[in-house]
Amino acid sequence: MADKIHLTVVSPVNTVIDTMVSYLRIPTDFGSVGILSGHAPMVCSMDAGVVRVKYGDEQTASIRVSKGIANISDNEATLLVSEAEVL
């Protein structure tokens, strides 16, 4: 699973998603950021918007999120948000 990222989206109420993805794009305060396996460690504030994820060659999903914090490190992406909903 060297090409995968463990994505966890957490709200105060529950864990909205906890899965392995090959790519994700998050809305940040300074624009949209794409994350692939091996991405440099990063902590940033997230803007409200839609997180796009790719599971494989064709399978994708979208998650609507509120403002929050993203922590990217060692092929782990944790998004801490007030609200989130899988579309």
N, C-alpha and C positions, 0 to 999 in steps of 0.2 A: 504494500500500500504506500510505496514511496511517492506516488504521484497524487496522493489524497491529502485533504485537510480535514481535520475533525472540527466541525462547526457546531457550536452550541449557542442558541438564542434564548436568553433568560429574561423573564419579566418578574416583577414582585409576586405575581400570582402563580406562575408555573414555568417549566421549561417548555418553550414553544417548539423547538426543534433540536435534535441531538443526533447528528448523522455525519457520514463521511461524504465530502464533495470534492470535485476536481477543480472547481473554480467558484469564486464568489466575487460580487461587486457590491460595495457598500457606499451609501451616501454619507459623505463627511461634510464638515463645515467648510472645507476648502475644495470641494468637488467630489466626483465619483472616483473610487479607488478600486482597481481590480487586484485580487489576491490569488496567487497560484502557490503550489507547493514550493517550499523553500524561500518564501517571502521574508524579507528582513523584519526583525521584531519591530512592532509599532504599537503605540497606544495613542488613540485619537478620539475626539468627540465626534459623534455621529449626528447628522441632521435627520429630521423626519423624512421618510421616503420609502423606497422599495429596494430591498436586498434581492439581487438576482443570484441564483445558484445553478450550477451545472453538475449533474451527478455522473454522467457518462457522455458518450458521443451525442446523444439526442435528448436525453431526459433533462428537463429544466424545471425550476420552480421559482416562485416569487413570494416574498414575505414583506408585508407592509409593517414598518416599524416607526416608533416615535423617536424623539431625540434620545441619545444615550451615549455609551462609551464602548469602543471596540478595542480589544486586546488581541494582537496577533503575535504569536511566538511559537517556534518549534512545531510548525504545521498544526497548530491549534488556533482556532479563531473563536473567541468568546465575545458575544455581543450582549451587553447589559442595557436593556431598554425598559421604559415605563410600560409600553404596550406593544404587542406584536400579534400579527394574524397571518397565517399561511393563506395565500390567495389561490 
